[in-house]
């Protein structure tokens, strides 16, 4: 089986590492030079909207997926005409536009923070008027890792944000109090089988994920069930195939959905060591219609991102049980270069090891 | 870091899969077309004794190792002149000759079955006379998976074995009663640090490993300590670097060493899921002088080899917790095409799943 993957970043790299033991072969399409998949798989270098290149890329592939959420939906649809493609390309129309995504959640009865479409300065003022400050102004498209969004606390912030972002279609999101950010990674096979990883707790800084604790500490059955219900509604509506990630805010016993990523996700990396089956393997199994693998947490895990620079490997590997994952990328501020996972039955010892890793960053 | 590996089979493939997360790059030297590493790494195709090709292969490499034990010692020594090379090339002189190996064990005070050098029919008769039948006649070089050896039970067998094997330098090994075959995988870093995996129990059929149970059921501390003492003596004598495997017979509370493999080993594959750190990762860490990773068994594990043919993947993956490893090889009788590992705290359930896998073979 030859798998095609749009995007050749670390998610693709880890997908290939998970897929080789299943006897799968990989070909990636990536637009930039020096991608994380270069060392370990075939790749075609081209723009994602170059249909001639897409055709060349697709030749001989059995099935195609993506690891990069900003793949043009039109390219996904183009490939889906000739090949099995997952997740279904329609999903991208929804996922790539924050406003469409929020309206989609509303349609499915999935609770979100209050939001308003902002196409003009007048829309922005009306949204601030209606929902109050603080709030967040976001571009509807192409934001990631905190890019394309600004926190509004004051009238001055509103003015500044409009000047910075006002050229793009926007969405205003009202502020909701929350205790923590959590996410769920779930998989649905083309056979309809589903698997849900436990909710995890995510810690961001400067808009970038720094730490994931899996399962989320003090996770209740009710909260897990609520997250799974959200995922199921999305799965059913799309007849979804593959891994889906939903990021949520927890407030009391309630979840408000923030956004979804229709792909494997940074907050699921712990599953490589922390679960029987990694999110990457289950994504591939889902696409191929193979039975999904067990997705419970074997023990409490922590995943610490390596951002901007990486400590010397020998220092990380000197921490007993620390699993190092480097992505083969050159250092740059804010760039995700790798991660470290620790799986440890004793929670106090887990957090002590997390601190040991963090002390190296 | 660019790692060179002599041999491009499944051991190399799993070594690369273990090394990519450490940020390592790989280049393989392999003499045959269609090798398991082809999909996922650079490779040079050449004979192992082609010095021009070795030089081409070695260009730009930081360190070189092997995954194939019949690499010519002269080639290893040639590469070691210009590059860091592990395990030390001298090891191959000993490991590749069963008689030299047995004499080496004797020198170190490591117990073995009785043995005798056989260079003539008269030698063979003398050996049979001295040690009695049954016994095993083996070629001193190039045997693996039961090839190049014959069991002698009768005078007829002696005659037949001499006709078949008599053209090569031979070793006669006296029969020793034993309850089971076990092996230990151990690693020694270039810093001198050591790590020992638990002794495992191995089940062969037709000379080929079929099943490994890790740790060996009813493993005692004393037996583990005895196996580690053997490994330490070999480590110290060679100033060894990398993973070493020692295959042994257990009789009562005693171990008799059968042979060593100076490389990662089929009986260590369980460690990919069954230990914090796989034998492949620890081999690389050892060569690079990185701290060795934890090598205890997380839970009881079983590794079942897929020989000759592979069942449909969906049948294996339908067994909860079954980890499939396919090597990308074409089917052929007696060929190792993959393996399945199960890690399961409950031993009865582990054995039930083993039977489920075996029922598919």
Interface residues (C-beta under 8 A of the other chain):
Chain A: X13 X16 X17 X20 X21 X22 X23 X25 X26 X39 X40 X41 X276 X285 X289 X290 X291 X293 X294 X313 X314 X317 X318 X320 X321 X323 X324 X325 X326 X327 X328 X338 X343
Chain B: X13 X16 X17 X20 X21 X22 X23 X25 X26 X39 X40 X41 X276 X285 X289 X290 X291 X293 X294 X313 X314 X317 X318 X320 X321 X323 X324 X325 X326 X327 X328 X338 X343
